[in-house]
Structures are given as structure tokens and as C-alpha cells.
Amino acid sequence: MKYLITFCLLISTNLFAFAEKNEMIPLPEYIENLNGNYGSAEKLYISYRCVAMYSLMTVLMDGTSDAFKQQREGIREYGELAMMLSEIFYNQMAIDGDFETHSTRLILPMMDNYRLETDKSWADTGQYFNSYIYNDVEVCKNALEGAFEGLDK
């Protein structure tokens, strides 16, 4: 019986660890796989990823000292721009339903994946942002600054 309980605990721990893993492909790899062929659907996905990332970064930076005020404001503005572009891409696709419901349903799990990534980074290095996050930030920054014209930089 003791072995059975130990075995069950091991399996449940491994399943829990598996479930608590960021399963999103890094944005640079996603874009590379598109081979320059992206339309409104791909732009919507990328913009949702950017909203998720910038939203989490805003939460993480909330309460930081005034020395980071400019960075917090910039991150918030990028998040708002990403959301505005998301709605444009959503409307271009003529998706049935409400944009707010659709975006919330898709963005929250993305935000959870970014949270898993930042939690892992914090546990491993003591810093929230690792190369995965920095690379996705770079893609989002290029995409948003060029309104998706600079996506493949």
C-alpha cells in the first residue's frame, strides 16, 4: 500500500509538472515558420501574444519604484497598441461574436503561459525575464512599431 501511494504521488507530481509548462512556441520561431506568409489570422495571434506578454509585464512592474515609471508607461502603451491592433485584425477576419469575449478567452491562457515562463526564470535566475521573454518582446516591439510591417526583422 505504501508503494502504491508513493507511486501515485510520483505520477501526480510528474503530471502536475507537465501541466505547468509553457507550451507556446517562441514568437521568433513562429514567425520563421510562417516564411513571410501571414495574414490577419497570424497577425491576430501575434498581437494577442503581445497583449498577454505586455499585460503580465505591467502586473510584474506594478509597485516598482518611480525609477521604472518610464518603462512601466512604455509597456502599458505597447499593450494598449497591441490590443487596438488585435481588434483591427479581428474585424478584418469578420469573426462571429464579441471581440472582448474572443480576446479574453485566448489571451488569458497566453498570459498564464508567460507567467509560467517568468516564474521558471525567477526560480532559475532570480530575474523574471529570460531569453524567451526578451525575444518575444523584441518581436512585439518590431511588429507594433512597424504596425506589423517589421514583423520579419
N, C-alpha and C positions, 0 to 999 in steps of 0.2 A: 504494500500500500504506500509506504514511504517513497519507494522508487517511482510509483505511478504519479504521485503528487509532484515529485521533483521533475519528472518528465513533462508533465502538463505545464508546470511553471516555466520550464525552459522553452517549450513550444510557444506558450503565450507571450513570453518576453521577446522571442525572435519575431513573432508575428507583429507585435506592437512596434518593435524597432523597424520592421519592414514598412509598416504603415506610416511611420513617422519619418519618411524620407522624401526629399524634394524630387518629384518625378518630372519636372519641367525641363525640357531641353534648353540649354543656354541660348539666348537670343542670337548671338553671332552665328551659332551653328544652325539655328532655324533659318536665318536669312541666307546663309550659304547654301543650304539645301533647296532654297527656292530658285536658285540660279537666275535671279533677276526677274523671275516671273511671279509677280504678286499683284493682286488686285485689292478690291475693297475688303474682301473676307480676311486676307492675310494682314492688311493694314489694321483692320478692326482688332484682330487677335493681338498684334504687336502693341497697339495703343492701349488695349485692356491690360496687357502685361505691364506697360509703363505706368498706368494708373495704379495698379496694385503695388508696384515697387515704390513709387513716389509716396503713396499713401502710408505704406509701412515706414518709410524713411521719415516722414513727417511725425508719425507717432513716436518713433525712436528718438527723434531730436527734440520732441516736446519737453520742455522743462530744462533744456540745456541752458548754459549761461548766455548772457547777452552778446558774448564774443561770437556766437554762432548765429546771431539774428539774421544776418545777410544770407547765410547758407540755408537756414530754415525757410526764409521768404522765397528764395530761388527754387527750392524743392517744391514748395507749395504751388508756386506759379507754374512749374513744369507739370505738376499733377493736374492742375486746372486745364492747361492747354491740352494735355493728353485726353482728358475727359471730353473736352469740346470737340477734338478731332474724332474721338470714338463715336460721338453722336452723329457727326457728319458721315462717317463710314457706315454706320448702322443705317442711316436714312438712305444712303446710296444703294444699299443692298435690299431695301424695301422689305425688311423682316417684319413678319406679323407680330404684333404685340407691343408692349410698352418698353421703351428704351431703358428706363430706370430698373424695371424688373429684370430684363435681359442682362444688363451690365452688372447688376448686383449679383445675380446668380453665377456669372462667370468670373467676375473679378475677385470675389471673396475667397474662393479656393486658390486662386493665383497668389493672393496676398498671404494665405496660410502657407503656401509653398515657400514664398520668400521669407516668411517668419521662421520656418524650419531651417532655411539656409543661414539666416543671421544667428539663430540660436546655436547651430552647429559651429559656426565661425567663432562665436563668443566663447563657447566651451573649448574650442581648439586653440584659439589665439588670444582671447581677451579683447577682440575687436569684432564689432558687428558686421563690418563689410569686408568680404573676401573677394577674390578674383572673379568669382561667378557674379557677384553683385556689381562690382566695378565694370565688368564687361557689358552687363546688361544696361547699366547706367549710360555707358558710352553709346550704345546702340540707340537708346531712347533719346539721349541728348542730340545725336546726329539727326535722328528721324524727326524730332519735334522742331529743331532749329531750321531744318530744311523742309518742314511740313511733308516729310516722307520722301523728299527728293534726294536727300543724302543718306538714304537707308543702307545702301550697299558700300558705304565708306569703311 
